[in-house]
């Protein structure tokens, strides 16, 4: 059927508004609904109509909207407008943050460069395991993805299991930080946080856990520590983190020499990669869920999705320093230096094979950023004791997967140190499937590798140069 000229679309839409479609929109109900509901939808769709060249459905025939339409039209419209004004940072776990304190990492007094501060969470149990947990989140997004709300906070869960938890809060860089590279993120991020943790909880090893890019940084740092004889780590947990980038999944569509050169030229102007540039690439990877279905629901049907904590966090973007992002793309994605034993730390290469402490590794079945088969390649790089978990869900939802959440299951197997290799598909077909969340399995794994419970440590260590600065989440997460 031939499309009508644009002016006719506009006139017909105007007539639809003026014709008095004030009854329930497609509801067949006598309950009055203000015409403003449909008027706002038409006004909001003007751009879409002119660009796409088709007319919106008549309200009476819009069955999809009718199923969602409440008789209280004013309330429904107000709910949509209110959800659009929620600020991402306001959706964090306020209760947990109220009893969390921040411990400064203390490095800025010795150097002008700073990448992070470290959050220490107040215990909620009378006794705690002596070995603290240090979480290294990705700095691609804000750290509180692991502490979203009371019901799905991984940090809150670990604290409730009797662990002393620390978590890095990364600084959101600006143009002045253009020369911060991966070495600076290691020295003033991971190692500085370890210095703070071991000062607050002296005399005990540390369980280190890294998520996404934070897990890759942890693998690099743990390899360097093993090379240099630093024994502060007692275990390493890698959550949806790659160490071999030979098959990085759909992100490889956007990463080649010409694309990286283009990004480097852009970052040379700004000093950083903008959050819009980064989020745009991730949205294209899941264009149906993140672009087209939202366009249909929100712009064409005027039906805004209810805000969730994960959606709010996802909108709270960050920037990446030019030097760090260039090194990350070239050394890992383009050259795959880490798996080949070429990745340099302080001028000397490191090998993941040097990590001798037990490793807990999680892959998520629907991950489009760190595909689980790519994460599984750690089996080829390390001969240490390795517990691998494959869980349902995607890159974020598979990790933020609290106990009791429906439609969740996981597989788990521990390969003893020095045991032979099993291919990923064979592993998936062989291992037993367990219902619910993988969190309790990880907590039990940590507990088996921890000492008997003791009195909890104090918050901060002022005598060692690590005073509490302010209540979490502090300043960095707000920028």
Order of alpha helices (4+ residues) and beta strands (2+ residues): alpha-alpha-alpha-alpha-alpha-alpha-beta-beta-beta-beta-alpha-beta-alpha-alpha-beta-alpha-beta-alpha-beta-alpha-alpha-beta-alpha-beta-beta-beta-alpha-alpha-beta-beta-alpha-beta-alpha-beta-beta
